[in-house]
Structure formats: structure tokens, C-alpha cells
Amino acid sequence: MKYCIYDGDDRIEFVLDTAASKGIVRVAEKVAADFERVTGIKPEIRRVDSIIGLESEDNVDHKSIIMFDINEGGFAGQYGQDPGNILKSLQGKRECFAFAEVGDNLVIAGSDRLGTIYGMFELSKQMGVSPLVYWADAAVEKKDRVELPWELPFISKEPSIKFRGFFINDEWPCYGNWTFDHFGGFTAKMYDHVFEFLLRMKGNYLWPAMWSSSFAWDGPGLASYELADEYGIFIGNSHHEPCLRAGEEWTKVNKDDPSYGGAWSILTNYDGVVRFWRESMEERGGFNSLVTVGMRGERDSTILGENATLADNINVVKTAITAQKEILAEQEAKRGKVYPKMLALYKEVEPFYFGDETTPGLSEWDGLDDVILMLCEDNHNYTRTLSDPAISRHKGGLGMYYHVDYHGGPVSFEWINSTPLSTIWEQMTQAYEFGVKDLWILNVGDVKFNEFPLTYFMELAYDFEKWGSSAPNATDDYTNELLGTFFGGALDKRSIAKAEQILTETVRLGSLRRPEALTPETYDLHNGEAFGILKRVDILDAAAEQLYEVIEAAEGRGGKQTAGTTGTGKDISVMDAENSALAAFYSLIYFPAKAMINHIRLNIYAGLNHMYARENRKAANVYGDKVEECIRKNREMNAEFATFKGGKWKGMELEAHIGFTKWNDDGCRYPVIARVIPVDKPRLQIISPYNEVIYDKTYFGPMRIVVNDFIYPGNTETTLTLCNVGDGEVGAKIVVPECDWLKIEPAGNGMKYVQEEKVLEGSIASEQEIKLVFDRARFETMISEKAGDITGEGKTGNSDGRFTAVMFKILGSEGTVVEVEVRAGIIPAVERLIPKDGNEKKLTENICKIQRMGLFGFDIPADKYLASYAPEGSKMLVLDDYGRNETAIKALPVTKTYDRGTEPVAEYAFICEETGDYEIALHLAPENPPVRGSLLQYGFALDSDEMKYYPSVSKDYKGGENSCPEWTKAAVLRERVMTHKAHFEKGIRTIRFGFCEPGIALERIRIRKA
């Protein structure tokens, strides 16, 4: 039977040891507030010296929840019998907790202070209080009965990663304005919300904000340090801030006190810099700290000038670390403790670690034997240099510095989250498998708008066994689990799944191209890509609106709707009510989705404005107006968010994200809007969506549009647009051909059928779209009845029987004549290419058909392989919802390098309908070599050819370095494309791709005619 915490009439008290630490008392108060959110009753917090006999007191009219750290006070020694052996099980464990029933009471015990606090917040979580209760305004369900989900006793696991936390960074203008407006600065009052979030996620490590603040000064004073220490949280500093000193502090002390020596140089100002570090450790060394060692230049710059040698730089870092370790040793002896220490191999520090052929690196120095090496990804989600003999033999452990926010090149991303959980999973599980298990820290920027990926990162670090390598493609499961209690019981499972889809699609669309890197030219307007993105955006918009209405109805919070005239068009005042599921939806999902939708539309509308202006179409002006509307809506949504929940998040809306022209927002601009002035008389022109040719009146015979869509399987509809580029209205007429397999349908009211539906005619003021609809079934019937080519009025054929065509004309009242030739493919001719060897069904199912030759070409998603081959102990993993193309495959194990000829192979098949020269593009995830020195080699072969091997990065490649155009291109495009040339004969063709080295993920294969 499961333990019942509360059953409607119970009076609850929390019992703490009088010797309990201040942090445990603080958390008890927070959990009591959670209890009141759920039940309406706030437990009394009672502190006692002894719990002996507590469960057998006379006339007990209440239930006690006893909470304690087995190392603090006397509670642990007061049990006559260890309940469920929990105390024994906790001894010697790190950050563990246990739940047990003693009498009618509940005991929550921790192996240490953090374990106890995790257990206390676990009680809140199991009551239905989300870790996002503050940072994403999660709602809480009111309950008359609360039960634990497990049979007791329950003992937690040790955290998978020893140090787990996040970095508040790039905090201006958003976080800085927010905290000054609400908390008077970067104060302890503000950090209490940060610490609570960290602890609810079972984290233990924080890098505080550092752009213009000092954690040790702004509390005021040491108040923030003292508060963190009460909770048991380890405070560190960023990769370039050694010995618990904020970088901003050096600027201030130098300004105020010239005796520090002025120069941030261990070579020319040794005494001043060492004094700066020593004073910090003397003042702050008594707190719970993970100390950064090493040295970079001021404000995260390079240490020495461009003329310095590698040996010079290594000497600086060695000198700095030697001095720092002397200071730390003094403090350790004085305080009787050992500081965990970390050196970040960030940017230029990494080559200092490895050295070169003539210069020994830091890896050969025993001064780092007790220091965690923090490895770093490329700032854009992809890890690098996870493996090398120098790393493998390191004794101090390994960490990872990962980003879902970045202020730097080739382009910053600091707005709404654009990093899918699937990318975090794929990269961090790879890091874990390479041995990065001691420290994980996530750069989350302003926290707000990155709170969702942060919860996942922290859960992955805490319980890698559940969510890590053994759980591929489980990020949707995680999201559904997180959202399960997020809406306070207002949504059923189906609606929660809808919320998960909206949240995931918002991030997915943002990840295709970072919002700051999105331009009007990003998505191709001629091959359907941009219109496909707009369709997805429209679907997302509709889903968000529908779920908003569902939640609004469920809560009965319907308020006035402003019909989109300002912001999202919602009356957000109805969300100010306490415990609103509508507010939770708006905060975490709805506002980010609407903002992302508007941003994508703005850029694609601008692209359409530019394209239509080049084509002299009046529709350019319509899309220019839409761009202006999106710009206005962006501003209005920001203003709206600033008033949400009474201005709770005011300031967080200030991040620039439109029209970056360089790595940051300096010089950013709105898209240029073109305006078209119509000519002074009606004039007809026809536009095909697949090229930039303008079809209009000519004096040398009519222009001809060739529509190839229906040659290729799967295509049943295409469009042509009839445009009036002049004043007034232009008449248009189409004499419909006699053809069973082709229908011409007007979209809109500009044209209609006359003369017994044999003629389509009307007047066009601006534009009229007509749809060409292909009936393949009727076409196949016709082909089977008439052998060979089809002849007759308005019909043509070709000599090899590959296609047949029908002709018609578009006529304008001012004299325009344009011919349209619509070609349709003969499917039996294609199917005859498939060998009848018993494998035809599998072959047909896995072949990705040709679409619009010369535009799309063959487009084969990576997961549509015909067959795969892997040596014993290896296998292929399909990654869902991953990367630029939303699917990928990679080989397992992720750490293995294969001898050439033994690697796992994926084989793809396709139908080549026409002999000729082709270009094959292999679209890979933009991963960096995880093995130092690797060139990410892959195998490639056509048909039965021998496998050949190619590098996917050059010898000069430097992941994460803005000076490397090879990397910056991949980082912006979110993919790496390798191109091969081939000559194909008509028939069934195959491609084989070999996974030779770790770090290769294939997303798709695209084949075009050369």
C-alpha cells in the first residue's frame, strides 16, 4: 500500500532537528509553501531535540514528516531500529535521500545536506509541484489526497554526474534589467530564486552572472555566498575567473587602489595579481566552492599578444596555476578542507594543454593531477576533443561546458531557446561515453526562455541511467513527463501531448536556422522550401491557438480578446490570477511559440516581398505590409510580455534577435521593403513557382512553360500564378484541353468556367492562382489502353515513352499568349527498372522517388536505408527529431574508430530514370572531431564499386574558432555538406556510406543532375 501524505482532514507538521542547518530550515519553509499550494493547508514547522516517542504520543491529532541530514543533530541515532535500513544505506553515499514510514509518520533522511534538500523537494515534486513553479509560472493542482507513488522504503540513487549546474551569462540587457527592476541588482534575494531552481532540479553547482557584477559584493557583501553555503551549493566562477574572483572585480580594485599594480599580468605584475587572488580565498575560501584555476586575458580575451610563442603562453598558465595552488594549499591547511578545482580548456587554452612536437604542453605537467579538466563544445552545441591519450591518462576527472546561449561568433544566439533536446542528448551522451562524468555546466544566458532545455540537461546529469545512452529518442517522453504536472491538472493526457508537440516544434523550427542568423534569403522560395516552412508555421500557430482555447475553457478564464491588434491578441490580465494554467502555458510555450512564428514569418515575408518585386508583382506590396505588421507585432509582443503576471518578467523581453549583420546586434536592421508601382495599363504575366523566368507577351512567338512535376511519382498538384502588373483589370482566358488526367482549377473568384466548362476566364486585378491537378489513376488507365505514344490535338509524346504531355494556352485580353506543356510520367516504365527478385517490395518501400528533377533531385532521408551492415558489437542508431533534416543515423558505440573496411555501412537505393552525370551531396550533422587529430573520415561507394574514404573536415579545421570559415559555415547552416560527382546509367543505383570514426551523423543524401 502506498503511503498517504495527506487525506483531507490531516493536520501536518514538519519536524526538524534543532541542529538542522539554516539551508534545511529554509527549504522546509519552501516545501511547506508548496504543501499549502496543493492542499490549502500550510504545515507547522517544529524543531525538536529528540524524536523518541514522537510516533506514540498520546492523543496524536496530526501527522509528522520528519526531515533530517544523518550527519547533523541527533535524529539519526534516536531510532531504536533503522526503518528499512535506510540510515545504513545512506551512510557514505553522496547526495542521496530516503523515504520511510515510521508509525504513521514519514521520514525523509539525507546522506548529506544536499541529499536531504533533494529529498524535501522530491516531496514537493511528488505532490505535483513542478521545478518550474517560479521560472515558468507552472500551475499546481489542488488535491484532497496526496500519496507517494512508491512503496516505502524508497532510497534514491547517487547523482550520475558529480558536479551539475548552470551559468547565468550574457545577462544584459535582459537579466540585468530584470533583476535591478525586481531585486535591486544581483542580490541574494534574487539568487535565492536561482538556488531554489537549481536544488529542485537536484543540481549542486553554479557559475553566477559576471558581465557587470560580483557575486561576493552584490549580496550585499557576502550575503549570496552565505546563502549558497547554507544550501550546500558549490559556487564556482566562469572559465576565465580564477580563485573565486569575478572578472569585474579586477577592474574596480585597480581603479580604486593603484597598489594592485594595474596590469592583469602574472609576468609583469606578479605581486598585484597574486594579492588579488589571495585576498579572495582568505575572504571566501570558507564557503562551499569549486575553484577555477588558470588564466586568460581581461574580459575573456587571449592571454598574450599575437607574437607570443606557444611556450610563452604555456609558461604564463603554469606560473598562474602554481601561484594559485600555493594559495589554495595555504587555505586548505588553514581550514581543514580540500577544494575541488577546475581548469577550462576553452578556446586557446586547449592547445596550451596539448603542446606540440617541440613544446611540452600542460598535459605533461603533474600540477594538474588533482584538477578537473573542463572540456568545451564549440559554443554552438557540438562537442570537440573528447578523446586523446593526454586526456585519457588525466587523473583529475573530466567536465563539459555546454551552451544553449552564446554571445559570440559566427553569430550569437541569446533569444528564445533554439537547441532541441535531441541535440543535447546526442552530444552529451557521446561526451559521457568518452568519460566526461565529473562536471557538467550549461550556459543558459538569462535562464528565462532557456528554462526548458535547462531542466532536461540537469535531469540527464542527475539520472543518466534513465535518460542517457540507454534511452535514445526519449526526449518526447521526458517533455511529456515534465509537462505532466506543469498545468496543475487542468489538461488531460491528450492536451499535454499537444503542448509537448507545440513546445518541441517551436524549438525545432528555431533550430533549423538560429533566429539571429535568419534572413529573407535563408529558405529557398523557388523549390517550395520557404512555403513548406510557412505551412509548418501556420500549423503550429493553429495548434497554439486551439490549445490556448482549451485551457481557457478548462479554467473558465475567458477574457476579452483583442483580435491580434496588440501583442498576441490576448487579454493577459486574466493570467494574473494565482495558479493559472493559462499563465503557465503562456510563459513556457505560447509566448515563445508566437514570437518564433512571427519572427519566421517576418523573414519569409520579406523574402517574398523581394522576389515579387523582382517579378514586378503587386503582391510585393502586400508582403511588404505583412513585414511591417510582423515588425509591429514583435514590438507589441515584447511590450505585452513585460506586463505579464504584473510585470514579473519585465526586462526579459529585451534581447535583440532581428536582422543581425555580424556576430552581435551591432548594426542589426529590419529587412528592406520593396514597393512596386504598377504600369499605367493592364498587363498579364504568368509565374511558375520553380524558376525566376517571367512569362509574358513576346513578338517572336509565345513563351512556353514546361511543367515536369507529374513525371515523378508522388506529385499530384502544382500551381501557376497569373498576375496583372498594371492598373485596372486584365482579362484572362484558358481553353481547357480535353484530357482525362489533368484538371485546371482556379483558386479564388477571379476566374470561372464558362461554355460548358470548356473555357476558364475572368478578370484579374492583382493575381489569380490556378492549380494543375494530376489524376494518376486515370493516367495509368489511359496508358494501359493505348500502347506507345499518344497523339492527337493538343497532345504530344516523346520517342522513348518516358512521358507524354498535354498543351494549353493562357490568353490575356491585351494580347499576351503563353503556352503551357504539362508532362506526365509513365509509371510502368519506372517500375520496369525494379528487378523482380523477391526484394522488390522492400526496394520500393525504401526508395525515395525523384521529385522535380533539377530542383529537388533525389532526396533520401538518412533513416530510409535499404540495408545496413555492422561488425559484431556495433549497430546503427536512427535519431528521430534530430538535426537540420530532422532525422539522422550514426553508428554505435559512439566511441569506436574502425579499421577501414570493417566499419558499419548504410546502403541506399534509388531509381535513376535518365543516364547522365549527377552530383551527390551528403548532408552531415555539423559535428566536430571528438577524437583529437581525427578528420571525421567516412566511406563512400556507388553500386558495387570499392569503398573509398574521405575526410569531412580539413587538416586545418578548428571547431569553435571564428578564424576557421569551414567551421563557421557549418555552425550557421547547422549542417556540413560533402559533395561527390558520379555518372549513373539508367536503372537501379545504390550508394553505400561508411561510419569510420566517432562524431559522424548522416542526415540525408541529395542527388541532383550535374
N, C-alpha and C positions, 0 to 999 in steps of 0.2 A: 504493500500500500504506500502511495506517495505521501510525503509529509505535507500537511496543510499549514501554511504560514498564517493564514487569516481566513476566518469563516463568518464574517459579517458582524458578529457580536463580540469578538475577541478584543480585549484590551492588550496592547502590545507595548513592551518596554525593551529598549536596548540596554544591555548590561555590559559595561566596560570596566576594566581594571583601573583602580585609582592611579596606577603607574603607567597606564597607556600613554603612548606618545601623543603629542599635540596633533600630528597628522591623522592618526586613527580617530581621534575625537572629532576633528574637522570632517572627516569622511562620514562618520556616524551621523553627523548633523545633515550632510547632503543626502545620505540614504534615507534618513527619517523624512526629509522633504520629498524624496521620491515615493516613500510609502504613503505619504499624505496625498500626493498626486493620484495614486492608484486607488486608495481606499477612502480618502476623505478624512482619515484619522492620522494624526502625527504622533508616533511613538514617543514616550518619555525616554530620555537618555539618563540612565542611572549608573553612577560609578561607585564600585564597592571594593573592599579589600579582599573579600572571600566569596566564593560561590558555593561553599559547602552547605548542603541542605537547602539550596535555593529551590530545587525541584520539588521538595517535600514540605514547603512552608504551609502552615495551617491557613485554611480559607483562601487558597490561591484563587484570585479572580482575574488573573492576567497570564499572558504567555510571554516568556523571556526569550530574546535572541541574544545569546552570549557571544561576544566577539573579542578575540584576543590574539596577540602575537605570542607564540610559545616561548619567545625569548625575553618578553617583557612582563614584569609583575609575577604574581604567584598563581594565576589561574591554572596553568598547565600542570602544576604539582598538586592540585587540590582534588583531582578526580581519583576516587578510590579504585576505579577500573577505567582504563583507557577506552572510550567509546569507539568500537570498531577499529581499534588500533590506529586511530588517526594520528595521535600525537607521535607515536613511534614512527609512523610512515612519513611524517613531515620532517623529522629530525635530519639535518644535513642536506635538506633539499633547498633549491633556490627558487624563491618567489612562487611557492605553491600554497594552496589553501585546501581546506577540507570542510565539508558539511556533515554534521552528525546529529542524531536525536538523542537527547538525554532526558528521560522522563517525558514531559510534554514540551520541553524546551528545545530550541535549535541552537547548536553550537557552530560557529564559524571560526575556525582557527587557521592561522597562517604560519608558515615556516620562518617568516621574517616579516618586517614591516610591510614591504610591498606585497608579499603574498596575502597578508591579512587584508590590506586595502583592496586587492583584486577580488578577494572573496566577498567583501562587503558590497562592492559594486556589482559583483555577479548576482547577488541577491536582487539588486535593482533591475538588472537585465532580465532575470527570470520572472520578475513581477511584470515585465513589459515596458520598462523604461529604456529607450534606445540610447546608445552612447551619443547619438546626435541630438539629444534633447535640447541642448543650448545652441550648438553651432549650426544646426539645420532646422531648428524650431520643431522638432519631432513632437507629435501628439502622444498622449498617454491615455490608455483605455482605463476607464473606471471599472472596478471589479468588486463584487461582494464576496468572492472567494479566490484565494491565491494558493496554488500548490506548486511545489518544486517538481520539475519534470523527471527527476531521477529517484531511484530507490536509494535510501541512505544506509550506510555512509557513502559519501562521494568524495573522492580525492582527485584534485586536478593534476595535470601534467606540469613538468617544468617547461618554461618557455623555450621554443626551438632556438631562437637567436638570443645571445646573452644580453646585448645592448640594443634596444629598439626605440626609435624615436623619430622626431622630425625637426626641421629647421624653418623658422619663420624668417623669410628673406625677401628681398626686393620689395620692402614693405612700404615704400612711398610710390604713389600718393595714397593708396587705399588704406592699408593697415594703419599707417601713421596718422592720417586724418581721423580714422575711426577711433583709435584709442585715445587720442588727445581730446576728441569731442566727447567721449563717454567716460573716460577714466583719468583724464588729466595728464596723459602721457603713457610711457611704457612702465607702468607701475605694478606693484604686487597685486593690487586689486584686479587689474586686467589679467595678470599672469595666473591668478587663481582659476580663471575660466580655462586657460590653456592647460594647466596642470590637471584639472579635473577631466578634461577631454583625453589627455594622454593616459591617465590612470584608468578611465572607463574602457579604453582600448588595450589595457594591460601593457602599456609602454613604460619605459623607465629612464628615458634619455632625451634631453632637449638641447638644441642649439638656439639660444634666444635671438631675437631681432638684433641687427648690428649695423644698419646703414647709418643711423644718426643717434644711436642710443648706447647706453651702458647698463647691462643687467645689474651690475654692482652699485650703480649710482642712482638709478631712476626709481628705486623701490617705494619710497625714497630710501637712499642709502642701501644697506644690505637687506632690506625687507624681502625682496624677491628671492634672494639666496636663502634666507632663513625659512621662508615658506616652502621652497623646494626641498630643503633639507628635512623639514618636518614630515613631508610626504615620502621621503626616501628616494626622491628623483635625483638622477645623476645629471648635473649641469656640465655641459661642455661649451666649446666655442668653435666657430667655423674653422675650416681647413687652414686659414691664414692668421689665426688669432691664438698664439701660444700662451700657456701659463695663466689661463683664466682671465686674460685681459682682452677687452673689446678693442678693436682697431681704432675706434673713435677716441679712446682714452689717451692714446699717444699724442694725437693732435692737440688735445686740450692741455695735457700736462706740460707739453713743450711750450705752448703759448703762455701758460701761467707761470712756469718755472724754468728759466733758462739753464738751470744747473743740470737738467737732464741731457743736455748736450746737443739737442736739435736734430741730429741725423739719425734716421732709422737704419743704422748700420752696425752690425756686430763687429765689423773690421775697424771702422774709424771712430766708433762711439761705444766701445765695449762696456765701459762702466755705466754709462747712462742707460743703455738698453737692458743690461743685467739688473740694474737697480729697479727698473720698471717692472721686470718680471718678479724679482724677489719680493717687492712690496706687495704685489698682488697675492702671491702664495702665502705670505705671512698674514694677510688680512682675510683671505678667502679659503685658505687651504684646509680649514677645519670642516668645511661643508662637503657634502657628497658630490664628488666631482670626477669626471673623466677628462684628463688633461691633454689638450692638444700640444704637440711639440713640433719643432721645425720652424721654418721661417720663409715668408715671401716678402715682396716689397710692400710699401704702404698702399693701402686701399686695394689689396688683392692684385698687385702688379708683379712683374718679374723682379727678381732679387738684384741682379747686377745688370749692367748695360750690355748692349749687343756685342761689344768687343771682348767680353769676358769668356774665358775658356770653360769647358765642362769641368775641369779640375778646380778652377776658381769657384764655381758655383757649388760644387760638392763640398769644398772646404768651408764655405760660408755655412751651409746647412749643418755640417759636422760640428763646427765651432758653436753654433747656436744650440744644438741639441745637447752637446757636452755641458754647456753652461746651465741649460735648463734642468738636466738630470742632476747636476750638483745641487741646485736649488731644491729640487724635489726630494733628493735624498736627505737634505737637512730637515725638511718638513716632515718627512716620513719618520725619521728618528725622533723628532720632537713630539709628534702626535701619535706615534704607535700605529700607523696605518700605511698601506701601500696604495698608491694611486694607479688606477688603470690609465694607460697612456695610449695616444693615437697619433700617427703620422699619416697625413693625407698625401697620396701620390697623385696630386692634382696638377694638371697641365704640365709645366716644365719640370716639376719635381719628379715626375716619373722617370725621365731619362737620367736624372741625378741618381736615382736608386739603382739603375742597371749599369751605368757607366758605359764604356765602350772597350774596344780591343786594347787600347793603350792606357785607359784611365779606370782604375777600380771604382766601382760605384758603392753606394751606401749598403747594398746587399751584402758586401763582403766585410762589413763593419759590425762587430758584436755589440755596439752601442744601441742597436735596435732590437736586441733579442727579446726584451720584455715589452715591446711596443706593438700595438695592433697596427698593421698596415691597412689603411683605408683605401681600397681601390675605387676608381671613379668611372662612371659611364661617360659618354660623350656629351653630356648635358641635354641630349635630345632623345633619351630613353634607351639607348643601345650600349650595352656594357663593352668594355675593351680590356685587354691584357689581364685575363683571369688566371692564366697559367704560364709558368716559366719555372725552370729549375730553381732560380733565385727566390721565387715566391713559394714554391713547394717546400723548400727547406727552412723557411722562416718559422721561428719558434713562437712568436708573439701573437699569432692569430691574424685573421683577415676580416676586413669590413667592406661595406659598399656604400657609396654616396650616390643617390639616385635622384632624379628630377621629375616632377610634374609641373614645375615652374622654372623658367630660366630667363635671366636678364643678360643677354649677350648674343654673339653672332652664331650662325649667319643671320638669324632673326630671333628676337625674343618671343617667348610665349608666356604671358603673365595674366591672361584674362580668364575666361571660363575654361574649365578642365577640357583638354583635348587629348588626353592619354588614355586609351582603352585599358581596362583591367587585363584583357588578354595579352597585351604587350608587357605589362608589368609581370604577369605570371610567367610568360615565356622567358623573359630576360632574368628575372630574379631566381627562378628555379634553375636556370643554367648556372648562375653565379653560385647558388647553393651547392650544386653538384660538383663544381670546381673547388669547393671547400670554403666558401665565404660564409661563415657561420657565427662570427663573433660580434659583429656590429653592422646594423643596417640603419641608415638615416635617410629621410626623404625630405627634399627641398619642396615645401608646399606654398612658397610665396606668402600670400595673405591669409592662408588657411581657408577663409570663406571662398566658395566656388571650387575648392580642391578638397573639401572635407570627405567627399565620396571616395576618391582613389586613396586618400589617406587611411580611411578605415580598412580598406582591403589590404593595403601594404602592411599595416600593423597586424591584422589578423593572420596574414601569411607569415609574418615574422614570429608571431606568438605560437601558431599551430601549423607549422609547415607539414606535419604528418597528415593533417586533414586536407589542407588546401594546396599543398605543394606538388611535387613531381608525380605523386600517385593520383592526382585529380586533374588531368588535362580537361580543358573545355568545360570547367565547372564554374566559371565566373558568373554565369547567369544564375546558377544555384546560390552562389554567395549573395548576389544582389537581391534575389527574392527573399533570402533569409534575413538580410539586413532590413528590407522593407516590410517584413512580416509584422513587426511591432511599430513601425515608423508612423503609421496613420492612426494609432490609438484605437484599433478595432473598427474603424469606420468603413474599411474596404474588405470585400471578400477576396478569395484567392485569385479569382479571375481578374479583378481590378488591380490587384497587386502585381500580377503578371503584366498587365497593360502598363503600369507605372514603370516596371523594370524595362520594358521594351522602349518606352519613351526616353528614359534616362540613358539607356545603352545607345540608342540611335543618335541622340544628341551628341554624345561623346564621339561616336563613330564618324558622324559627318564632320565634326570638328577636326578629327584626326586625319582625314583624307588630305587636308592641307591646313596647317595651323591657321587660325583666324587672322593672326597678324601678317601671315605670308600670303593670304588670299588676295587675288587681284581679279579684275574683269577678264583677264586673259587665261586664268587658271584652267577652266573647264572648256573643252572644245565645243564650239557652237555648231559645227557642221556635221559631226559624226553622231550627234544625239546625246553626247555625254552631259552637256550642260542641262538639256531638257530632262534627262534622267535624274540628275541631282535635284532639279526643281520639283519633279514629281515626288521624289522621296521627301523633300521638304514639305510639300503640300500634305502628304500623308501623315507626316509627323505632326504638323500643325493641327490637322483634323483630330488626330488621336489625343493630343494635349487638350484641345477644347472639349472633346467628348468626356474625357476623364475629369476635367475640371467641373463639368456639369454634374457628373455622377457624385463627386464628393460634395459639391454644393447642395445637391438634393439630399444626400445622406445626412448632412449636418443641419439642414434647414437654414443655411446661412445666406440664402439668395439676397443679393443687394442690387442696387442699380447698376446697370451695365452701360458703359459709355461708348459702346459700339466701335471700339478701336480708335476713337478720336484722340485719346491720350494714352501713352504707355501701352500696356497690354489690353486696354479697354475694359478692365475690371475695376470694380469698387473694392479696393483693397482694405478699406476701413472695416469691412466685415471680418477681416482676418486678425484684427487686434485682440479678439476675444481669446482668453486663456485656453490652451489645449485645443487649438484648431487644427484639424486635419487638412483643411484648405490652406492654412498658413504653411504647414509642413510641406505640402505639395508644391506651393508657390516657391518656397525657399530653396528646396533641393532640386526640383525637377522643372516646374512650369516656367519660372522666370529664365533660368539658363536655356531651356529649350526655345522659348520665344525670342530671346536675344540672339541665339545662334541662328535660328531660322531667318530672322530679319537681316543678320549680317551676311548670310549666304545669298539671300535674295538681292540684297543691295549690290553685291559684286556681279552676280549673273545678269541682273537687270542692266547694270552699266555696260557689260559686255554686249548685250543685245542692243542697247542704245547705240553703241559704237558700230556694230555690224550693220544695223538697219540704216544708220546714217550713211555708211559707205554705199549702201544699196539705194540711197535716196528715198527711203520709205518713210511715210508719215508716221508709221508705228514707232520710229525712233523717238518722236516727241512723247508718245505715250510712255515709253520706258524711261525716258528722261524724267518725266513726272513721278514715275514709280521710284526711281533712285532718290529723288528729293524727299518723297514720302518716307522711304526707309531711313534716310538720314535724320529726318524729323522724329521718326518713331524711336530711333536709337537714343536720341537725347531725352525724349519723353519717358522711355522705359527706365533710363538711369535716374531721372527725377522721381519717378514712381517708386523705384526700389529704395531710394533714400528716405521715403516716408513709411515704408513697410514696417509693421509692428511698432508704430510710434517712433520711427527713426532708429530702430535698434541697430541696423547695419549701415547707417549713414556714413559715407566715406568709402565703403567697399565697392561702390559702383564707378569709381573714378578712373579705372585703368583704360588707357588708350588702346585701341585694337583695330582701327580702320586705316587702310592706306599707308602702311609702312613703306618707306623708300630706302631705308637702311636697317641696320640691326635693331635699332630702337625707334621710339616715336618722334625723334627729332626730324623735322621735315615731313612728317606724315601729312597726308592730304586726302580729301574726298575725291572720288573719281571725277574726271572731266565729263561733263554732259554736253553732248552734241545736239544741235537743233536743226531740223530740216525745214526749209521754206519750199513749199510746193511750186512747181512750174505753173504758168498762168493759164493752162488749159488742160483738160483731162488727158491722161496718157496711161496706157496699160503696160505693165511689165510683169513677168512671171518669175518666181523664185523657186528654185529647188533647194531642199534643205541640206544637200550633201556637197555643195560646192559654192563658190563665190561668183559664179557666172550670172549675169543679168540677161534674161531672155526678153527681147522686146522687138520692135519693128526694125527691119533692115531692108535696104533697097536691092539686095543681092540674093533674094530667096529667103524663105523663113528659117529661123534658127530652130534647132531640134534638141529637145530634152530626151535623153535616153534613161529610162527607169529600169535599173537592173535588179531591184530588190527581190523580185519574185523568182529569179533564177535559183536563189539559195533557200534551202529548207528552213522553215521556221518563220519566215517573213510573210505576213499576210496583209499588211497595211502600210501605206506611205502617204505623203501629202505633197501638194503643190500649193503655192500661195499666189493669188492674183492680186496685184497691187495697182492702185491708182495713185500715181506720183504727182498728179496735178490737181488744180482746183476743180470744184464741181464733182460730177459723177461721170464715170466712163462705162459704156455698155460692154458686156462680155457675153460670148456665146460658145458653147461646146456642142458639136454634133456627136452624139454618143454612138460609138461603134457597136455593131452587132457582135457581141462576144459574151458567151455564157459565163466565162470565168472571171470577168472584170466588171466591177461596179464603180460608178463615179458618184460620190455623194457630197453635196455641199454642206459645209459646217457653218451654220448661221443662216440669216434670212436674206442675204444679198442676192442669191441666185436660186432659181427654182426650175422644176421640169415643166416643159410645155410640149405641145404637139405629140400627145400620147406618150410622154416620157422619152421621146427620141432626141429632144434638144434641151440642154440646160442653159438658161440665160438669165440675165438680170443686170442691175446697175450696181456699181461699186464706188462708194465714196472714199474708202480708205483701203481696206483689204478684204479678201474673201478666200478662205482656205477650202480646198476641195480634197477629199480623201479618195485615194485609189485603193479599192478593197479586192483582194485576190481570193477566189474560191478554189482552193487546191483540189478538192474532191471532184468538182465539175471538170477541172482541167485534166485530171488524170483519166476521167471517163472519156473525154474527148480524144486524148492521146491513144487510149486503147482501142478506140473505134476507128481511128484514121491513122494508118501506118505512114511513116515518112513525114516529110514537111507538110505544113498546112498552107494552102494558097487560097486566094480569093480576095475580094475587095476589102481594103483596109487591113490586110493581114500579110505578114512576111514570115519567112522561115530562113534557116541557115543550113549550110551544106552538111554539117556533121550531126545534126539533130540534137545539139545540146540545148537549144532554146528555140522558142517560137515567139512571135511578137504581134501586137496589135497597135494600130496607129490611129490617132485622132488629132484634131486641130483645136486650138484656142484662138478665138477671133475677137478683136477689140473693135468697138464702134468707130475708133479714129483710124483704123486701118492696120492695126497690129495683127500679125499671123505668126503663131508659134506652133510647131509640130511636137507631138509627144509620142515617143515609141516606148511601149510598155512590154518588157520582155518577161517571159515566164519559163522556168526551168522544167525540163523533162525528167521527173524523178526516177523512172526506171533506168535511165542512162547512168544516174549516180549509183543506184543500188546494184547495178551490174558490176560495179567495181569491187564490191564486197565479196570475198571468196566464200563459197558455200562449203565450209569445212567443219561445221558444227560449232564454230566460235562466232558466227555472225550476229547472234543476239547480243552477246556481251560486247562485241565490237561496236555494234550500232548504238547501244546504250551509252558507251563511253566516248564515242566520237563527238567532238564539239563541231557542229556544222559550220561551213563557211557562211559569213554574213557580210553582204555589201562589199564585195571584193574591191580592194583598192582603198577602202576606208577603214573597216574593221579588220578585214582579213580573217584568218583563223584566230580565235581567241579561246584558249584552253585553260580553264582554272586548274590550279595545281592538284586539287583533290580528284580530278577526273582522269586519273591514270588508268591505263588498260591493265597493267600488271606491275608488281613491284618485286624486287629481289633483294634479300638481305642475308648476310652471313649469320651463322648461329650466334645468338646473344644480341643481335641488333634487330630493329624493326622500324617501320615507317610510322610517324605520328602525323595525323591530319589535325591542323589547328583551325578551329572554327572561329569566325568573327575576328580574324587576325589580319592586320596589315592593310596596306593600301588597296588590296583587292579582296579583302575580307575572307580569304582562306589561304592556307599555306600548308606545305608539308616539310618536315625535317626528320632527320634520322636520329634514332635513339640507340645507345646512350649519347647524350649531348656532349660528352667529354672525349669521345673516341676519335682518333685520327686513323685512317685506314691506309694500308698499303695499296698502291694503285693496282686496280684490277680486282680488288676484294671488297670495294665499297658498296653500300646499298644503292640500288638503282630503281628509278621510277621510269616506266615506259609508257609513252603516249602514242595514240594512233589517230590519223585523220585522213579524210578523203581529199586528194588533190585532183581537181576536175580538169586542170589545164597544165600541160607541160610548160615549164618555164623556170626563170630564176626568182628566188624568194629570199626574203630577209626574215630571220628568226630572232625574236627578242625574248630573252629570258629575264623575267621580272623577279628580282630577289628582294627580300627584306633588306633594309639598309644597315645590316649588322656589321660590327667591327670584328676583326680577328680576336677571338678570346684567347688564343694561344699566341704568345709573343713570337713574332717572326713569320707567322702564317700569312699566306696571301689568299686565304679562303678559296682554295682550288676546288673546282668541280669538274666532273666528267661530262662529255657531250659527244653523242654519236647519232648518225642518221641511218635508218634501216639496219642493215647488217654490217655497217662499217665498224672498224675497230674503234674502241673508245679512245678519245683524246682528252687531254687535261689542260685546263685554262685557269689562270688566276682571275679572281673577281675584283681584286684591288692591286694597285701597283706597288713596287718596292718602296716608293716614296710616300705611300699613303700614311696619313696621320689622322686617325679618328679623333674628333673633338677640336682640331686645330683650324682656325679660320683661314690660315695661310694655305690650306690644302683644298683646292677647288673640287677635287674628286669627292672629298667628304662633304663639303658644304652643299654641293648639288644634291647628293643623296639625302642629306638632312632636311633640305627644304622640300624636295619632291616626295619624301617619305618612301622611297624605293631606290633600288640600284638596278640598272638595266644593262645586260650584256648582250651584244648583237653578233650574230653569225650569218654568213651567206651560204646559200645552198641552191643546187639545181635539182628540181623534182620532176620526175616523169609522172604522167597521169596515172592515178591509181591509189592504192592504199599505201600510206607512208607512215613511218614510225620515227619517233625521237626518243632517245634514252638520256636520262640525266643522272649523274652520279654524285652522291654526297660524300666527298672525300675527307673534309675537315670540319671540326666544330664551328658553329656560327653560320651555317648556310641554311636558309629557309627559302624555298621556291614558292612564289605566289601564283604565277601564271606564265604561260607561253603564248606569245602573239606572233603570228606569221602573216606577212604581207608580201604581195608581189613586189619584186625589186623594181 
